[in-house]
């Protein structure tokens, strides 16, 4: 089986996005910094085994302009993506802050997709970001994380492979182990999310009360739900569920629910 996935790398300038791509695709590294203008697309094919299937997966890797403020170019690049690598530089604390306050909001406006946080330049010594900083932030936004080095190659292949596998949780969308429910509208997606959360909460009625409170917090119009509010709700439900389901199970539910929203949005 042959499948293609579009993934994007996002993060501030000089965090090492281009170097990560070069290391993964060509297995080379260059210390010289070359600014990416617009978007550079590379391609890499890998073989995966997924649920008994042998898959030849082609990754279309979009390395996107890292200067903040070019939102038209960046949003255009993010549209239709299947996953994202969020890259910060361990030697610059501001680059982690930028992911939260700039890059994630831009991404989520156009594509709710699975993501992996990469704290790059692990080979350097002058860290301004601690391991605990990375771990706490990853847990806060509900994504796995890796410490990487484009120079040594540490965790680079693992990062792309992990994200590639996460896209298979997204498509096809499996809300439970026994049934596949495919929404046709955002209202359908909300209905499935509400049912799934309440069913796993333990007590359906209590779960619905928690849902109602959080839907009010994010401003969802139940008759006309919009993608930004639905994404915000999914993130709030992840925060709640990780305390009683565990981080890994809660992350999977978050991905599946975002997949419901994306399936409607890009259908």
C-alpha positions in Angstrom: 0.0 0.0 0.0 1.3 3.4 -1.0 0.3 6.5 1.1 1.4 10.1 1.1 1.4 12.5 4.0 2.2 16.2 4.0 4.0 17.4 7.2 5.2 20.9 8.1 8.1 22.1 10.2 7.4 25.3 12.1 9.3 27.4 14.5 11.4 30.5 14.7 14.3 31.3 12.3 17.6 29.5 13.0 16.1 26.8 15.3 17.4 24.2 12.9 14.4 23.2 10.8 16.3 23.1 7.5 19.2 21.2 9.1 16.7 18.6 10.5 15.3 18.1 7.1 18.7 17.8 5.5 19.8 15.3 8.1 16.7 13.2 7.7 16.4 13.3 3.9 20.1 13.4 2.9 21.9 12.4 6.1 24.2 15.5 5.9 24.7 18.5 8.2 26.1 22.0 7.5 26.9 24.5 10.3 26.1 27.5 8.0 22.7 29.1 8.5 20.7 29.6 5.3 17.4 31.3 5.7 14.4 29.5 4.1 12.5 32.0 2.0 8.9 31.0 1.5 8.7 27.2 1.7 11.0 24.5 0.7 9.5 21.0 0.0 11.5 17.8 0.3 10.4 14.2 -0.1 11.4 11.0 1.7 9.9 7.5 1.4 9.8 5.1 4.4 8.4 1.7 5.0 6.0 1.2 7.9 4.1 -1.7 9.4 0.8 -0.6 10.7 -1.9 -2.9 12.0 -0.6 -5.8 10.0 -0.2 -3.8 6.8 3.1 -3.0 5.0 2.9 0.6 4.0 5.2 2.5 1.7 4.8 6.1 3.1 6.0 9.1 1.2 6.5 12.2 3.4 6.2 15.5 1.7 8.2 17.7 4.1 7.4 21.4 4.1 10.1 23.6 5.6 8.3 26.9 6.2 9.7 30.5 6.5 10.6 31.0 10.2 10.2 34.8 10.4 7.1 35.8 12.3 4.6 38.1 10.6 4.4 36.3 7.2 1.1 34.7 8.2 -0.3 34.6 4.6 2.7 32.5 3.4 2.7 30.4 6.5 -1.1 29.7 6.5 -1.0 28.8 2.8 1.8 26.3 3.6 0.0 24.7 6.5 -3.3 24.1 4.6 -3.9 20.5 3.9 -1.1 19.3 6.1 -1.4 15.9 8.0 1.1 16.6 10.8 3.5 19.1 12.2 6.9 19.2 13.9 7.1 22.1 16.3 10.8 23.0 16.6 12.5 25.1 19.3 16.1 25.8 20.0 17.4 24.6 23.4 19.8 27.6 23.5 17.1 30.2 23.1 14.2 30.2 25.5 12.2 32.7 23.3 11.8 30.0 20.7 9.7 27.8 23.0 7.6 30.8 23.9 7.1 31.5 20.2 5.6 28.1 19.6 2.9 28.7 22.1 2.1 32.3 21.3 2.7 32.5 17.5 3.2 29.2 15.7 0.5 27.0 17.2 -2.2 29.7 16.8 -1.3 30.1 13.1 -1.3 26.4 12.6 -4.6 25.8 14.4 -6.4 28.5 12.4 -6.0 26.4 9.2 -5.1 22.8 10.3 -5.8 20.8 13.4 -3.2 18.1 13.0 -1.1 15.8 15.2 2.2 17.3 16.2 5.5 16.4 17.9 7.6 19.0 19.8 11.3 18.9 19.0 13.8 20.6 21.2 16.7 20.9 18.9 20.5 21.5 19.2 20.9 19.0 22.0 24.6 18.7 21.2 25.3 22.3 22.4 25.9 23.1 26.1 24.5 26.6 26.6 20.9 25.6 27.2 18.4 28.2 28.2 15.5 25.6 28.1 15.6 22.8 30.6 14.4 19.2 30.0 11.6 20.0 32.5 10.6 23.1 30.5 10.2 21.0 27.4 8.3 18.2 29.2 5.9 20.5 30.9 5.1 22.5 27.7 4.6 19.3 25.7 2.2 18.0 28.4 0.4 21.3 28.4 -0.4 21.3 24.7 -0.9 17.5 24.5 1.9 16.4 22.2 4.9 14.0 22.6 8.4 15.5 22.5 12.0 14.6 21.6 15.3 16.2 22.2 17.1 16.3 18.8 20.4 17.2 17.2 20.6 17.8 13.5 24.4 17.8 13.9 24.7 14.3 15.4 21.5 12.9 14.0 20.2 12.1 17.5 16.4 11.3 17.4 16.0 12.9 14.0 14.7 9.8 12.2 12.7 8.9 15.3 11.0 12.3 15.2 9.8 11.9 11.6 8.8 8.3 12.1 6.8 9.1 15.3 4.9 11.9 13.5 4.3 9.6 10.5 2.7 7.0 12.7 0.6 9.6 14.5 -1.0 10.5 11.2 -2.4 7.0 11.0 -4.3 7.6 14.2 -5.8 10.6 12.4 -6.8 8.7 9.3 -8.9 6.6 9.4 -10.7 8.1 12.3 -11.6 5.4 14.8 -13.5 6.8 17.8 -13.8 3.5 19.5 -12.4 0.0 19.2 -15.5 -1.4 17.7 -17.0 1.3 15.4 -16.0 4.0 12.9 -18.1 7.1 12.9 -17.5 9.5 10.1 -18.9 13.0 10.6 -20.4 15.0 7.7 -20.7 18.3 9.5 -19.0 20.1 12.4 -22.2 19.5 14.4 -21.7 15.8 13.7 -18.1 16.0 15.0 -19.2 17.8 18.1 -21.9 15.1 18.7 -19.3 12.3 18.5 -16.9 14.2 20.7 -19.6 14.8 23.3 -20.7 11.1 23.3 -17.1 9.8 23.5 -16.1 12.0 26.3 -19.2 11.4 28.4 -18.9 7.6 27.9 -15.3 7.5 29.0 -15.8 9.9 31.9 -17.4 7.1 34.0 -20.8 8.6 34.6 -22.4 9.8 31.4 -24.5 12.5 33.2 -21.5 13.9 35.1 -19.5 13.8 31.9 -22.1 15.8 30.1 -22.1 18.4 32.9 -18.3 18.8 32.6 -18.7 19.1 28.8 -21.4 21.7 29.1 -19.2 23.9 31.4 -16.2 23.7 29.1 -18.3 24.3 26.0 -19.4 27.6 27.6 -15.8 28.5 28.4 -14.7 28.2 24.8 -17.8 29.8 23.4 -19.3 27.0 21.3 -22.6 27.6 19.6 -24.1 24.1 19.8 -26.1 24.7 16.6 -23.3 26.2 14.6 -19.9 25.0 16.0 -16.8 26.5 14.4 -13.4 24.9 14.1 -11.4 27.2 16.5 -13.8 26.6 19.3 -14.0 22.9 18.7 -10.2 22.7 18.8 -10.2 24.7 22.0 -12.7 22.2 23.5 -10.7 19.2 22.5 -7.6 20.7 24.2 -9.6 21.3 27.4 -10.9 17.7 27.3 -7.4 16.4 27.0 -6.3 18.4 30.1 -9.2 16.7 32.0 -8.8 13.2 30.6 -5.0 12.9 31.1 -5.6 12.9 34.9 -7.7 9.8 34.9 -6.9 8.1 31.6 -3.2 8.8 31.6 -1.3 11.0 29.2 -0.8 8.5 26.3 -4.5 7.4 26.1 -5.7 11.0 26.5 -3.3 12.1 23.7 -4.7 9.5 21.4 -8.2 10.7 22.1 -7.1 14.2 21.4 -5.7 13.2 18.0 -8.8 11.3 17.1 -11.1 14.2 18.0 -9.0 16.7 16.0 -9.1 14.2 13.2 -12.9 14.4 13.2 -12.8 18.2 12.9 -10.2 18.1 10.2 -12.1 15.4 8.2 -15.1 17.7 8.0 -13.1 20.9 7.4 -11.1 19.5 4.4 -13.7 17.2 2.9 
